[in-house]
């Protein structure tokens, strides 16, 4: 996947932008390089879809997203997300994000323990 290694979940992007210790520690533990990170189309929509998003927050998000390629939902991701949703009963956005990581063989970086558990299960089935 053109040098990409990591798929960043929405909570990680927010944490990095706000310099939250949990997100920074996760990024450091993974030796995260933004040049090798991508985001899902869902993460992009979640980040930019917050109500009452201040102009400076939107600018910071857009600047961050310019450094990360966006992976869009294609047929393979759709099929995998449907399967995940049926078997794990996770929320649809989480299923799409996890499916995107699995289909593109990326490590999912998330602070959501349920999503992390799902990602580990998926990785173990590959």
Beta strands, then each sheet from edge to edge (+ up, - down):
strand 1: 6-8
strand 2: 37-40
strand 3: 69-71
strand 4: 107-109
sheet 1: 3+ 2+ 1+ 4+
end
